[in-house]
Amino acid sequence: MPLKTRPLHDKFGVEILDVDLRRLDDAQASEIEALWILHPVLLIRDQLLDEQEQVEFSQRFGKINLHVRTDIRSRSNPEVVLISNLRTEAGANIGALASGEASWHMDSCYKPDPDTGCFLYAVEVPATGGRTSWANLQLAWDSLPARTQESVENLRGEFAYQIYSVDKQTEKGLDGIRTRTPDVVHPMVLSEPRTGRKGLYLDPMQTFGIEGMTPEHSEPILDELKAAATQADLVWEHSWKRGDLVMWDNARVLHRREPFDENVPRLLKRTTIFMPQDKYPTPQAASAKR
Ligand SMILES: [Fe+2]
């Protein structure tokens, strides 16, 4: 029987209903994959997953990634990254982001070989605050004037790793991260392999320039594209509940997180995968075409 779904937003995103990911069969997994190809963000609520089950579910869709930062990985499963404000007895943050705001960005675009598929599972969340929003980069592309589309179609963006919302204490453990993540370039427009549908590929925080252009030339272009990418009517905002799993495609959406009360515990677990290039738009495929 096909999975039941309902829209998350009037323009994009789908919630999958009445499914238990621990008892997923291959037919249901194929259905979820087909939905993900059509919709860059999927929500599945009321799940009870341990880390290994989350890893196994993620691996159904692509090769799993190990995050460049070892200090935020789960000790029992290195494929799992902890997004949390929880601290150890000694006061060290166990995960990334703490309780501050994370402004609009996409994960992994600072890498030469981005792992664009992301699964975020809510273990413990505050009743208020800490909402996450996603902005659709394909609809942003559609909203651009034809003249702008033509002028940026073949450009490549310059990306750098930014350590956002990291407190000073955590930052001490990040020595050498710059040398492990040198700046990279990626095409600024990606296409879906099956339909050719286009979308912007840029990060308001981590795209700092355009290849071959001076900052004076690139900044107004980037400002226009970043404004298009984060326009309010192309955003879906989510209030987390325990047991929620959101899976999204960083090649088709940006995301951000609002701050929350630092005294309220929040723990989410994240896995990321390399999206198959024959099914999803990827910066790797766009680079190979050039
Ligand atoms: Fe993120």
Boltz pocket constraint, residues with backbone or C-beta under 6 A from the ligand:
constraints:
  - pocket:
      binder: B
      contacts: [[A, 102], [A, 105], [A, 106], [A, 107], [A, 255]]
      max_distance: 6.0
